[in-house]
Amino acid sequence: MGVQIVGYDAIDGGLLVSDGTGVEYVALGPGTDLTYRLGERHCAGVVTDDGHRPCDADDAPHCPQHTSTWVCARCTGTCLKDEMDCFDDHAVYLAAFAPDTFKVGVTKEWRLETRLREQGADRGAHVRTVENGRVAREIESELATEIPDRVRVPTKRAGLGQSVDGAAWRALLEDFDPIETFAFDYGLGLSDRPVAETLATGTVRGTKGRLLVLDHAGSVYAVDLRGLVGYEVREGGTDRQLQSSLGAFG
């Protein structure tokens, strides 16, 4: 096996690339030129403190053996672990994604801003602080009957280049007394929605959560970083025919 994309960083923007043993971090800062050509895709194996253990299974980005399930993501206040261990203070928050998609979520209080950024939120509001994750999940579950608790990547991608509906966001917050609010600018400088594509060739504009925005051949593309995981790559840039920005909104 050659070089494979085995992971990504949704906080600072980066790819994890492995030659089958060691792991290299490829930062995706604005202005970075990527020249990867995508090849075959299969399981990305597992990244450990000691490096990378590859896997040849066809499933991508991970086969069942290498798919980890975070049980806390499914918790609604009844602990799914053998022993509850979420005793840190937790924040209940609301997040806005342009133009008018909102969600409720919970996270450890100390990583609230990080959590909002790794989801690519445009706005955020810290609405409650509670003593542990169990109570936070109970509140989230109650609020989720009215406010979604997840937003899919295609929805986030559709909002690229748009602004948050301020009136709708303020109306949502009227039922709460926010402890703190956040507004994020990812510096993408978009005037139109980028074309959805899976590629790793172009000049990086930036990242917004899992979304990588690239300029390539006169068009702007939005790539789901998770969609790159598992691909074997080589230098040289893509040789595929890609849809251009001009035909994206017809």
C-alpha positions as CSV (number, residue, x, y, z in Angstrom):
1,M,0.0,0.0,0.0
2,G,1.2,3.5,-0.7
3,V,0.1,6.7,1.0
4,Q,-3.4,6.8,2.5
5,I,-5.6,9.5,4.1
6,V,-6.4,8.1,7.5
7,G,-8.1,10.9,9.4
8,Y,-8.8,14.6,9.6
9,D,-8.9,17.5,12.1
10,A,-12.2,19.4,12.1
11,I,-11.0,22.0,14.7
12,D,-7.8,23.5,13.2
13,G,-8.3,22.0,9.7
14,G,-5.9,19.2,8.7
15,L,-5.5,15.8,7.2
16,L,-3.7,12.7,8.7
17,V,-1.8,10.9,6.0
18,S,0.0,7.6,6.5
19,D,2.5,5.5,4.6
20,G,1.4,2.4,6.5
21,T,3.5,3.0,9.6
22,G,4.0,6.7,10.6
23,V,1.4,9.4,10.4
24,E,2.0,12.9,8.9
25,Y,-0.3,15.9,9.7
26,V,-1.0,18.0,6.7
27,A,-2.3,21.4,7.8
28,L,-5.0,23.0,5.7
29,G,-4.4,26.6,6.3
30,P,-5.5,29.2,3.8
31,G,-3.2,29.3,0.8
32,T,-2.0,25.7,1.1
33,D,-1.7,24.0,-2.2
34,L,-2.9,20.4,-2.3
35,T,-1.9,18.1,-5.2
36,Y,-3.2,14.7,-4.2
37,R,-4.7,12.4,-6.8
38,L,-7.3,10.0,-5.3
39,G,-6.9,6.3,-6.0
40,E,-8.5,3.3,-4.5
41,R,-10.5,3.6,-1.2
42,H,-10.7,1.1,1.6
43,C,-10.7,1.0,5.4
44,A,-8.4,3.6,7.0
45,G,-7.4,1.2,9.8
46,V,-6.7,2.8,13.1
47,V,-4.4,5.7,14.2
48,T,-2.7,5.1,17.6
49,D,-0.1,6.8,19.7
50,D,2.5,4.6,18.0
51,G,1.5,5.4,14.5
52,H,-1.0,3.8,12.1
53,R,-2.2,0.2,11.7
54,P,-3.6,-0.2,8.1
55,C,-6.4,-2.4,7.0
56,D,-7.2,-3.8,3.6
57,A,-11.0,-4.3,4.1
58,D,-13.2,-2.8,1.4
59,D,-15.4,-0.8,3.8
60,A,-14.6,2.9,3.9
61,P,-13.9,5.0,5.7
62,H,-13.7,2.2,8.3
63,C,-14.7,-1.4,8.4
64,P,-16.8,-2.7,11.3
65,Q,-13.7,-3.9,13.2
66,H,-12.3,-0.3,13.1
67,T,-15.5,1.6,13.6
68,S,-15.7,3.0,17.1
69,T,-19.0,4.0,18.6
70,W,-19.1,6.8,21.1
71,V,-22.0,5.8,23.3
72,C,-22.3,9.2,24.9
73,A,-23.6,10.5,21.5
74,R,-26.6,8.2,21.9
75,C,-27.2,9.0,25.6
76,T,-30.5,10.7,26.6
77,G,-29.8,10.8,30.3
78,T,-29.6,7.0,31.0
79,C,-25.9,6.0,31.0
80,L,-25.0,3.4,28.4
81,K,-21.6,2.7,29.9
82,D,-20.8,0.2,32.6
83,E,-20.1,3.1,35.0
84,M,-21.0,6.8,34.5
85,D,-17.9,8.9,34.2
86,C,-19.1,12.3,32.9
87,F,-18.9,14.3,36.2
88,D,-17.4,17.5,34.7
89,D,-19.6,20.6,34.4
90,H,-21.5,20.4,31.0
91,A,-22.8,23.1,28.8
92,V,-26.1,22.9,27.0
93,Y,-25.9,25.0,23.9
94,L,-27.7,26.1,20.7
95,A,-25.9,26.4,17.4
96,A,-26.9,28.2,14.2
97,F,-25.8,27.2,10.7
98,A,-26.5,29.7,7.8
99,P,-29.0,30.6,6.8
100,D,-31.6,29.3,9.3
101,T,-30.8,25.8,10.6
102,F,-30.5,25.4,14.4
103,K,-29.6,22.6,16.7
104,V,-29.2,21.9,20.4
105,G,-26.2,20.1,21.8
106,V,-24.2,19.4,24.9
107,T,-20.5,19.3,25.6
108,K,-18.1,19.6,28.5
109,E,-18.2,23.3,29.5
110,W,-14.5,23.9,29.0
111,R,-14.6,22.8,25.4
112,L,-17.8,24.6,24.3
113,E,-16.2,27.1,21.8
114,T,-14.1,24.2,20.4
115,R,-17.1,22.1,20.0
116,L,-19.0,24.8,18.1
117,R,-16.0,25.4,15.8
118,E,-15.5,21.7,15.0
119,Q,-19.2,21.5,13.9
120,G,-18.7,24.6,11.7
121,A,-21.3,26.6,13.6
122,D,-21.9,30.2,12.5
123,R,-23.4,31.3,15.8
124,G,-23.6,29.7,19.2
125,A,-25.3,30.3,22.6
126,H,-24.4,28.7,25.9
127,V,-27.9,28.4,27.6
128,R,-27.3,26.2,30.6
129,T,-24.5,24.8,32.8
130,V,-25.2,21.6,34.7
131,E,-23.1,19.4,37.0
132,N,-22.7,16.4,34.8
133,G,-23.3,14.8,31.4
134,R,-26.4,12.9,32.5
135,V,-28.3,16.0,33.5
136,A,-27.1,17.7,30.3
137,R,-28.3,14.8,28.1
138,E,-31.7,14.8,29.8
139,I,-32.2,18.5,29.0
140,E,-30.9,18.0,25.5
141,S,-33.4,15.2,25.0
142,E,-36.3,17.4,26.2
143,L,-35.3,20.3,23.9
144,A,-34.7,18.0,21.0
145,T,-38.5,17.5,20.7
146,E,-38.6,21.1,19.4
147,I,-35.1,21.8,18.2
148,P,-33.0,19.3,16.1
149,D,-30.0,17.7,17.9
150,R,-28.0,17.1,14.7
151,V,-27.4,18.8,11.4
152,R,-26.1,16.9,8.3
153,V,-23.1,17.9,6.3
154,P,-25.1,18.6,3.1
155,T,-27.2,21.1,5.0
156,K,-24.1,22.9,6.3
157,R,-22.6,22.8,2.8
158,A,-25.8,24.4,1.4
159,G,-25.4,27.3,3.7
160,L,-21.8,28.2,2.6
161,G,-21.6,31.8,1.4
162,Q,-24.8,32.8,3.2
163,S,-25.4,34.7,6.4
164,V,-27.4,33.6,9.4
165,D,-31.0,34.8,9.6
166,G,-30.5,37.1,12.5
167,A,-34.3,37.5,13.2
168,A,-34.8,33.7,13.4
169,W,-31.8,33.3,15.6
170,R,-33.0,36.0,18.0
171,A,-36.5,34.5,18.1
172,L,-35.0,31.1,19.1
173,L,-33.1,32.7,21.9
174,E,-36.1,34.5,23.3
175,D,-37.1,31.4,25.2
176,F,-33.6,31.2,26.9
177,D,-31.4,33.5,28.9
178,P,-28.0,32.9,27.3
179,I,-24.9,32.8,29.5
180,E,-22.7,33.7,26.5
181,T,-23.1,34.0,22.8
182,F,-20.6,33.4,20.0
183,A,-20.2,34.4,16.4
184,F,-17.7,32.8,14.1
185,D,-16.1,33.9,10.8
186,Y,-14.1,31.2,9.0
187,G,-12.6,33.6,6.5
188,L,-13.8,31.7,3.4
189,G,-14.7,34.8,1.4
190,L,-17.5,33.2,-0.5
191,S,-20.0,35.0,-2.8
192,D,-21.7,31.8,-4.1
193,R,-22.2,28.3,-2.8
194,P,-19.2,26.1,-3.8
195,V,-19.6,22.9,-5.8
196,A,-19.9,19.7,-3.8
197,E,-17.0,17.4,-4.8
198,T,-14.6,14.8,-3.4
199,L,-11.1,15.9,-4.3
200,A,-7.8,16.9,-2.7
201,T,-6.4,19.1,-5.4
202,G,-6.4,22.9,-5.3
203,T,-5.6,25.9,-3.2
204,V,-7.2,25.9,0.3
205,R,-9.5,28.8,1.2
206,G,-10.1,27.4,4.6
207,T,-12.1,24.9,6.6
208,K,-15.4,25.1,8.4
209,G,-15.9,22.1,10.6
210,R,-15.7,19.0,8.3
211,L,-15.9,21.1,5.2
212,L,-12.8,22.0,3.2
213,V,-13.1,24.8,0.7
214,L,-10.7,24.7,-2.3
215,D,-10.1,26.8,-5.4
216,H,-9.3,24.7,-8.4
217,A,-9.2,25.5,-12.1
218,G,-11.3,28.7,-11.7
219,S,-14.0,27.1,-9.6
220,V,-14.6,26.8,-5.8
221,Y,-15.3,23.3,-4.3
222,A,-16.6,22.2,-0.9
223,V,-15.2,18.8,0.3
224,D,-16.4,16.7,3.2
225,L,-13.1,15.8,4.9
226,R,-14.6,12.5,6.1
227,G,-15.3,11.7,2.5
228,L,-11.5,11.7,1.9
229,V,-10.7,9.3,4.6
230,G,-9.6,5.9,3.3
231,Y,-8.4,7.0,-0.1
232,E,-4.9,6.1,-1.3
233,V,-3.3,9.1,-2.8
234,R,-0.3,10.1,-4.9
235,E,1.1,13.4,-5.9
236,G,0.1,14.9,-9.2
237,G,-3.3,16.4,-8.7
238,T,-6.7,15.2,-10.0
239,D,-7.2,14.3,-13.6
240,R,-11.0,13.9,-13.4
241,Q,-13.5,16.2,-15.2
242,L,-15.2,18.3,-12.5
243,Q,-18.3,20.3,-12.5
244,S,-17.5,24.0,-12.7
245,S,-19.0,26.8,-10.5
246,L,-20.7,28.4,-13.5
247,G,-23.0,25.4,-13.9
248,A,-23.6,24.7,-10.2
249,F,-26.7,26.9,-9.7
250,G,-28.6,26.6,-13.0
